Amino acid sequence: MKFVVSSTELLNHLTAISRVISSKSTLPILDNFLFRLEENKLTVTASDLETTLITWIDLDNIEGIGEIAIPAKLLIDTLKEFPEQPLTFQVNTETFAIDIFSENGKFSIMGQNGEDYPGLPELHASVATSVSMGHDIILSGINKTLFATADDELRPVMNGILIEISPEDVTFVASDAHKLVRYKRSDFKADIESSFILPKKPSSLLKNLLAKEDFDIKLEFDEKNAFFQLSKFKVICRLVEGKYPSYNSVIPTNNPNRMQVDRLEMYNTLRRVSVFSNAASNLVRLKISGNQLIVSAQDIDFSISAVERINCVYEGDEMEIGFKSSFLLEILSNLSSAEVKVELSDPTRAGILLPAEKEIDDEDVLMLLMPMMINS
């Protein structure tokens, strides 16, 4: 088989899907791209068995049809060195020899039999669900929650993003048991009520692909797999199996102590003060009284400490609460509003952080952080 393709267009597509290829693959064939040529279209697949990325390029100049596995790293490293030009791929489907002809040269690669490449999973039609969702909704949901997912081998359900679809809205939830993020969008409505847990790796891959997307995404899923159909890519992933913990039960509802503070000022203060916190605990203290927030940290072992004051608007009783500074900084950096609201009930219960003003009218962002014990 033979085809002609633009060097930069092919490189762009291959670079996007190559992120799925694992460096520790147990199947050598997965170190390759699967090229399939059919009906004036080149389809390229990359996979690590758990997640598969597929892309396609429309071609004008082709001869024959077929498939072949081509070494991924070698091909990408080669394409990076070409200026924009048409490349001719000539493939011997019997010996799996590949010749790439450029403007001034010829490059030869040995491929492998494309039939050895693992097949794609299929959805069970009887239980599969299909919805169309705005690319911006999925991208925002992943962006807001991905940082809060866990790395917990004992509780794999915590290592992904819970996506709940209902007739009223779609909700994205992530938690590592210390922090929790709930992101709701009411500008999406479906006729069904369903949920699944999207693993961390495909979430990250989708985040990169959706940033360049302009159209709605077709999402299909059953109890084991999910298919995301983009305009030039398809993402197929195995879902995390298991039941996600009841996250609503950990969100405190009665929070009489409420503070509003400049997000960037609080973020920068925390960064400075946390340098002086104990390296093991990362503990920072927040003392709120009147209209003043006092942020402090100390490391008794090295006899160092730091204190800074910030003006805020506060309604409630005088209060001192401790948080892990790295978690609090992560939450503040993932809120996009100029000011942030902090709702507290007492020093032993979770603090809730909310954007003071919404970026999008139909979104509801809630971030929660568990406190740390303060040893007086």
Secondary structure as UniProt FT lines:
FT   STRAND          2..6
FT   HELIX           7..18
FT   TURN            19..20
FT   TURN            23..24
FT   HELIX           28..31
FT   STRAND          32..38
FT   TURN            39..40
FT   STRAND          41..47
FT   STRAND          51..58
FT   STRAND          62..63
FT   STRAND          66..71
FT   HELIX           72..80
FT   STRAND          86..91
FT   TURN            93..95
FT   STRAND          97..101
FT   STRAND          106..110
FT   STRAND          112..113
FT   HELIX           114..116
FT   TURN            125..127
FT   STRAND          129..133
FT   HELIX           135..145
FT   HELIX           146..148
FT   HELIX           156..159
FT   STRAND          160..165
FT   STRAND          170..175
FT   STRAND          179..185
FT   TURN            186..187
FT   STRAND          194..199
FT   HELIX           200..210
FT   TURN            211..212
FT   STRAND          217..221
FT   STRAND          225..229
FT   STRAND          233..238
FT   HELIX           247..250
FT   STRAND          257..262
FT   HELIX           263..274
FT   TURN            275..276
FT   TURN            279..281
FT   STRAND          283..289
FT   TURN            290..291
FT   STRAND          292..299
FT   HELIX           300..302
FT   STRAND          304..311
FT   STRAND          313..315
FT   STRAND          319..324
FT   HELIX           325..333
FT   STRAND          339..344
FT   TURN            347..348
FT   STRAND          351..355
FT   TURN            361..362
FT   STRAND          363..369
//
